[in-house]
């Protein structure tokens, strides 16, 4: 065989054995020749500091949920529950949420962008279904859950996540007309208003407030004109003030917040806030010690959900509350940095999604802490990643997983690969 024939034969053999990596096209985000190392590469790309902060908040939250709920079976209302009932359900929610987060991490951001509008529509349908008798489950006068037997799902938590995805996709689609109010802002405002109608019918003004802030924040970060932003802000403030003025029990909450220890409010609308402040006051600097809270012994309602921070303040004192605040500050800032990095890499959708998650976690934590510390009127919002609540834990973890995926794609792009 001639030398040229040998060269051609060798070239054919190498082409046959090189596999898809030798082809002049890219077969998906990760080609087949890299499948053996892609998982390891993705694991190395994960922001481990962010993961450990999330794990620390969840583990601390798990301990505090157990501490805050251990005495609840002594109440006749919860007599049929064991002392570990809420802990067990909380751990199950964490495990299921962790599995869902692992699955969400495998989904490319391009897929989330395609699912933005269908996901938002599904969340609206679920918000409507929860209002239908025999479908929605009512607790303490509010109808916010859909029961699936052993598990109650809260559609408002999905709506928060769906709003982030939808608003980010919306801003990418409207980038060319973002300076025009009627073409850029009004349609998004109408979508949020529709979600607000369902949420206020539950009623769940706290969730509506979070969703409105998320949408407004993403519009602002997406480049909406500052004058339009302040106009939207003024409209939202006016709408919330009108809702408070039109609702006697919401007005009572505001008056109770101003003076929770008065004879008129101490045993009424100011009861939760007054006992939350008593709990935090008892903790002083170092706290009374884990498990030593007195207020959780049927004095402070919803100690394992909305007022978990008050129990932390009583058992761990000023030091514990300060540490929780610092962890949430770091977490929110880190998520916002990841979003800003994605935008710098011209991944606008990914960047807005990450920053939307940062707004969600940071704003909801701020409201919950403000309520527990008496700085804000009482509002039924849980402390993200820490308070008892299956739907909230699951959606928080899914949102964090999406942020981690965005960060991994950012790092891969900076290394010269494709996201």
C-alpha positions in Angstrom: 0.0 0.0 0.0 1.3 3.4 -0.9 2.2 6.0 1.8 -0.9 8.1 0.7 -3.1 5.0 1.1 -1.8 4.3 4.6 -2.5 8.0 5.6 -6.1 7.8 4.3 -6.6 4.5 6.0 -5.3 5.9 9.3 -7.5 9.0 9.0 -10.6 6.9 8.5 -9.8 4.8 11.6 -9.3 7.9 13.7 -12.6 9.4 12.4 -14.4 6.1 13.3 -13.0 6.0 16.8 -13.0 9.7 17.7 -16.7 9.7 18.4 -19.0 12.7 18.4 -16.2 15.0 19.7 -14.6 15.0 16.3 -17.8 16.2 14.5 -17.9 19.8 13.4 -21.2 20.3 15.3 -22.0 20.5 19.0 -24.5 17.8 20.1 -26.2 19.7 23.0 -24.7 21.6 25.8 -22.3 18.8 26.8 -21.0 16.5 24.0 -20.9 12.7 24.5 -17.1 12.5 24.9 -17.4 14.7 28.0 -20.2 12.9 29.7 -17.9 11.0 32.0 -16.4 14.2 33.4 -19.4 16.6 33.0 -20.9 15.7 36.4 -17.6 16.2 38.2 -17.0 19.5 36.4 -20.5 20.7 37.3 -19.9 19.7 41.0 -16.6 21.7 41.0 -18.5 24.7 39.5 -21.0 24.8 42.3 -20.7 27.7 44.7 -19.9 25.7 47.8 -20.0 28.7 50.2 -23.6 29.4 49.0 -24.6 25.8 49.5 -23.1 25.6 53.0 -24.9 28.8 54.1 -28.2 27.4 52.8 -27.5 24.1 54.6 -26.7 25.9 57.8 -29.9 27.9 57.7 -31.9 24.8 57.0 -30.3 22.7 59.7 -30.7 25.5 62.3 -34.3 26.0 61.1 -34.9 22.2 61.6 -33.6 22.4 65.2 -35.7 25.5 65.9 -38.9 24.0 64.4 -38.5 21.1 66.7 -37.8 23.3 69.7 -40.8 25.6 68.9 -43.3 22.8 68.3 -42.3 20.1 70.8 -44.8 21.3 73.4 -47.7 21.8 70.9 -49.3 18.3 71.6 -50.0 19.6 75.1 -52.6 21.8 73.5 -56.0 20.0 73.1 -56.1 21.3 69.5 -53.0 19.3 68.7 -53.5 16.5 71.2 -53.6 13.8 68.5 -50.1 14.8 67.3 -46.8 13.3 68.6 -44.1 15.6 69.9 -42.1 15.0 66.7 -45.0 15.5 64.3 -43.9 18.8 62.9 -40.3 17.9 62.9 -41.0 14.7 60.9 -43.0 16.6 58.3 -40.4 19.3 58.1 -37.6 16.8 57.5 -39.7 15.1 54.9 -40.3 18.4 53.1 -36.5 19.1 53.3 -35.7 15.7 51.7 -38.3 16.0 49.0 -37.2 19.6 48.4 -33.6 18.5 48.1 -34.4 15.9 45.5 -36.5 18.4 43.5 -33.6 20.9 43.8 -31.2 18.3 42.4 -33.5 17.7 39.4 -34.0 21.5 38.9 -30.2 21.9 38.8 -30.1 19.6 35.8 -32.4 21.9 33.8 -30.6 24.4 31.5 -31.7 28.0 31.9 -32.8 28.0 28.2 -35.5 25.4 29.2 -36.7 27.6 32.1 -37.0 30.5 29.6 -39.2 28.3 27.3 -41.3 27.3 30.3 -41.8 30.8 31.6 -45.3 31.5 30.2 -46.8 28.0 30.7 -45.4 27.9 34.3 -47.0 31.3 35.1 -50.3 30.2 33.6 -50.3 27.0 35.7 -49.6 29.0 38.8 -52.6 31.3 38.1 -54.8 28.2 37.5 -53.8 26.8 40.9 -54.4 30.1 42.6 -57.9 30.0 41.1 -58.5 26.3 42.1 -57.6 27.0 45.7 -60.6 29.2 46.0 -63.0 26.5 45.0 -64.7 24.7 47.9 -63.7 21.0 48.3 -60.5 21.7 46.5 -58.9 24.5 48.5 -58.2 23.8 52.2 -59.0 26.5 54.7 -57.1 27.2 57.9 -57.8 30.0 60.4 -60.2 31.7 58.0 -57.8 31.6 55.0 -58.1 29.3 52.0 -54.5 28.9 50.7 -53.8 25.2 50.3 -54.6 22.4 48.0 -54.7 19.0 49.9 -53.0 16.0 48.3 -53.7 13.7 51.3 -50.5 13.6 53.3 -49.2 16.8 51.8 -50.7 20.3 51.5 -49.5 22.4 48.6 -49.6 26.2 48.8 -49.9 27.6 45.2 -48.7 31.1 46.2 -45.2 29.7 46.7 -45.2 28.4 43.2 -46.6 31.8 42.0 -43.6 33.6 43.5 -41.1 31.4 41.6 -43.3 31.5 38.4 -43.4 35.3 38.6 -39.6 35.4 38.7 -39.2 33.3 35.6 -42.0 35.0 33.8 -40.9 38.6 34.6 -37.3 37.8 33.5 -38.5 36.3 30.2 -40.9 39.2 29.8 -38.1 41.8 30.1 -35.9 39.9 27.6 -38.8 40.0 25.1 -39.6 43.6 25.8 -36.1 44.9 25.9 -36.5 47.0 22.7 -39.6 48.8 24.1 -38.7 49.0 27.8 -38.9 52.9 27.7 -42.6 52.8 26.7 -45.0 52.4 29.6 -48.0 51.0 27.8 -46.0 48.4 25.8 -43.4 47.4 28.4 -44.9 47.9 31.9 -48.7 47.8 31.6 -48.9 44.1 30.4 -46.7 42.9 33.2 -48.7 45.0 35.7 -51.9 43.4 34.4 -50.5 39.9 34.9 -49.4 40.7 38.5 -52.8 42.3 39.2 -54.6 39.1 38.1 -52.4 37.1 40.5 -53.2 39.7 43.1 -56.9 39.3 42.7 -56.7 35.5 43.4 -54.3 36.1 46.4 -56.4 38.7 48.0 -59.4 36.5 47.7 -57.7 33.8 49.8 -56.7 36.3 51.5 -52.9 36.4 51.4 -51.8 40.0 51.1 -48.3 39.1 52.2 -47.7 36.8 49.2 -49.2 39.4 46.9 -46.8 42.0 48.4 -43.8 39.7 47.7 -44.9 38.9 44.1 -45.4 42.7 43.4 -42.0 43.5 44.8 -40.4 40.7 42.8 -42.0 41.9 39.5 -41.2 45.5 40.2 -37.6 44.7 41.1 -37.0 42.7 37.9 -38.5 45.5 35.8 -36.2 48.0 37.4 -33.1 45.8 37.1 -34.1 45.0 33.5 -33.7 48.7 32.6 -37.2 50.2 32.8 -37.1 54.0 32.9 -36.6 55.4 36.4 -39.7 57.6 36.1 -41.8 54.7 35.2 -40.3 52.7 38.1 -41.3 55.4 40.6 -44.7 55.6 39.0 -45.2 51.8 39.5 -43.9 52.1 43.1 -46.4 55.0 43.8 -49.2 52.9 42.3 -48.3 49.9 44.5 -48.1 52.0 47.6 -51.4 53.6 46.9 -53.0 50.2 46.2 -51.8 48.7 49.4 -52.9 51.7 51.4 -56.3 51.5 49.8 -56.6 47.8 50.7 -55.6 48.5 54.3 -58.1 51.5 54.5 -60.9 49.4 53.1 -60.3 46.4 55.5 -61.3 47.0 59.2 -59.2 44.0 60.4 -56.1 45.2 58.5 -56.6 48.7 60.0 -56.7 47.1 63.4 -53.4 45.4 62.8 -51.8 48.7 62.0 -53.1 50.3 65.2 -52.0 47.3 67.2 -48.6 47.5 65.7 -48.3 51.1 66.8 -49.1 50.1 70.4 -49.2 46.4 70.9 -49.1 46.5 74.7 -52.1 48.7 75.2 -55.1 47.3 77.0 -57.1 47.5 73.8 -54.7 45.5 71.7 -52.6 43.2 74.1 -55.2 40.4 74.0 -56.4 41.2 70.5 -54.6 42.1 67.3 -51.4 42.9 69.2 -51.2 39.6 71.0 -48.7 37.9 68.7 -46.5 41.0 68.4 -46.5 41.6 72.1 -45.5 38.1 72.9 -42.9 38.1 70.2 -41.3 41.2 71.8 -41.5 39.5 75.2 -39.7 36.5 73.8 -36.9 38.5 72.2 -36.6 40.6 75.4 -36.2 37.5 77.6 -33.3 36.4 75.4 -31.3 39.5 76.1 -27.7 39.1 74.7 -27.0 35.4 74.9 -30.4 33.8 75.2 -31.9 31.4 77.7 -30.5 28.4 75.9 -31.8 25.9 73.4 -35.1 24.5 74.5 -35.5 27.1 77.3 -38.1 29.3 75.6 -41.2 30.0 77.7 -43.2 31.9 75.1 -43.4 28.8 72.8 -45.3 27.1 75.6 -48.7 28.1 74.1 -48.2 31.8 74.6 -46.8 32.8 71.2 -49.1 31.6 68.3 -47.4 30.2 65.2 -44.0 30.0 66.9 -42.8 27.3 64.5 -43.8 29.3 61.4 -44.2 33.0 61.2 -42.6 33.7 64.6 -39.7 31.3 64.5 -37.3 34.2 64.8 -38.8 35.2 68.1 -38.0 31.8 69.5 -34.5 32.1 68.2 -34.2 35.4 69.9 -35.4 34.0 73.2 -33.2 30.9 73.1 -30.1 32.4 71.4 -30.5 36.1 72.3 -29.2 39.1 70.3 -26.2 37.0 69.1 -28.5 34.4 67.5 -30.8 37.0 65.8 -27.7 38.9 64.5 -26.2 35.8 63.1 -29.5 34.9 61.3 -29.6 38.5 59.8 -26.0 38.3 58.7 -26.5 34.9 57.0 -29.5 36.2 55.0 -27.6 39.4 54.1 -24.7 37.3 52.8 -27.0 34.9 50.9 -29.0 37.7 49.3 -25.9 39.6 48.3 -24.2 36.5 46.8 -27.3 35.6 44.7 -27.4 39.2 43.4 -23.7 39.0 42.5 -24.3 35.8 40.5 -27.1 37.5 38.6 -25.0 40.6 37.9 -22.2 38.3 36.6 -24.7 36.5 34.2 -25.8 39.9 32.8 -22.2 40.9 32.3 -21.8 37.7 30.2 -24.8 38.8 28.1 -27.1 36.2 29.7 -29.8 38.7 30.6 -32.6 36.1 31.3 -30.3 34.1 33.7 -29.1 37.3 35.4 -32.7 38.6 36.0 -33.8 35.2 37.3 -31.0 35.0 39.8 -31.6 38.6 41.0 -35.3 37.9 41.2 -34.5 35.0 43.6 -32.3 37.3 45.6 -35.1 39.9 45.9 -37.5 37.1 46.9 -35.3 35.6 49.6 -34.1 39.0 50.9 -37.4 40.8 50.9 -39.4 38.0 52.5 -36.7 37.5 55.2 -36.7 41.3 55.8 -40.5 41.4 56.2 -40.5 38.4 58.6 -37.7 39.8 60.7 -39.3 43.2 60.8 -42.6 41.7 62.0 -40.9 39.6 64.7 -38.9 42.6 65.9 -41.9 44.9 65.9 -40.5 47.1 63.2 -43.3 46.2 60.8 -47.0 45.4 61.1 -47.9 41.8 61.6 -47.9 39.9 58.3 -48.2 36.2 57.7 -44.9 35.5 55.9 -42.5 32.7 56.9 -38.7 33.0 57.3 -37.3 31.4 54.1 -35.4 28.1 54.5 -36.0 28.0 58.2 -39.7 28.2 59.1 -42.0 25.2 59.1 -43.8 24.9 55.8 -43.5 22.2 53.1 -44.3 24.2 50.0 -42.1 27.1 51.0 -39.1 24.9 51.7 -39.5 23.1 48.4 -39.8 26.2 46.3 -37.0 27.9 48.1 -34.7 25.0 47.4 -35.7 24.8 43.7 -35.0 28.5 43.4 -31.6 28.1 45.0 -30.9 25.2 42.6 -31.7 27.4 39.6 -29.3 30.1 40.9 -26.6 27.4 41.4 -27.2 26.3 37.8 -26.9 29.8 36.5 -23.6 30.2 38.5 -22.2 27.0 37.0 -23.1 28.1 33.5 -21.4 31.4 34.2 -18.2 29.7 35.2 -18.3 27.3 32.3 -18.7 30.2 29.9 -15.8 32.1 31.5 -13.7 29.0 31.0 -14.5 29.2 27.3 -17.2 26.5 27.1 -20.9 26.7 26.3 -23.5 27.2 29.0 
